Structure formats: structure tokens, C-alpha cells
Amino acid sequence: QVQLEESGGGLAQPGGSLRLSCAASGSILMVYAMGWYRQTPGKERELVASFHRNTGSTYLDSVKGRFTVSLDIATNTATLHMNNLKPEDTAVYYCHADLLGLGYVRDDYWGQGTQVTVSS
């Protein structure tokens, strides 16, 4: 089994910063990519930022230059630094991992979600 444990998030003022972390644990042979999606009521979940072990980082256009994603392969931990936050960044953020587990099965895994609220 694989578990994704998220930490961070919370409330920030516009222009402020927050950090999200996500640690993958369990029967993991290899992590291909980890990152975050976000979702607001009535909207589809969207990719915010992801880091692939071979190709590097990918960002949603609206967060480029403000968010930075990193992946520590040694600890299977991803971190999202969010700077210059805007009210439109308010959402539930879900950690995502694309990894190879036991039996050489590659699959997608999701965290439980953490609320990020940007408000004055």
C-alpha cells in the first residue's frame, strides 16, 4: 500500500506565502512524478504544479513565477512553495503521485487534500 501524507496550507493574506509538503510512503519502488492539483466548488480539478524525475517541473500558467515545486527522490517528498498568493489561489490542494509500487504496478495516488485560503 501507498500513503500520501500532506502538511501545510491554511490561511494567508494576499501577497503572502505558504508551503505545502507531501510525503509518499509504503511499498514504493520508484516515484516518477509528484505534485499538486487544486479544486474549487463547481470546477474540475486542475494541475497546479508537478515535478517529474526526468523532465523537471510543470506549472499552471497562472502560478508561474509565484509557485515553486520540488521533489526529493531520496525521501519521496514533494514541496510546493507558494509566494505572492492571490485570492484566486483559494482552493483545496491535493497531492498527487505517479509511482511504481509492488508488483511493478504503476499507478496514480492522491492525498486527502488540504485547504488553502487567501483572504484579507
Phi, psi and omega in degrees: 000153180237138177235143173244120180251118182263151173212160181099198183084193180118212185251136176220154175276156175305134185089353181275187184227152173216160177230136174246140174233151179215122180248126177264134180218165180115210185275080184245126176267321180199137173262124177273315182204150173220151179182199183228142168246163175221157183212138172241158183305131177083359180240157177284154176293136181235149177287129178263307181198144179213149177236120179259138186299334182257327188250352177090210190264152176226138183227148167296139184306320186289348180250356180301135181086348180245324182252147176226126180250143177220159181223124175263105183294328183295327183246002182052046181237130176252147180228138177238113175266122182245115180244163180047050183297147179239156178305328181287354173278352179298125182182173166270125181259129182246127173286141179229142176225136174250109188214166179258121181252195180303147181075012180057041177261122178266131185205169177260141179230150184231145171278178185279345180098142177223139184279133171240122180237126179245111185202147176267000000 
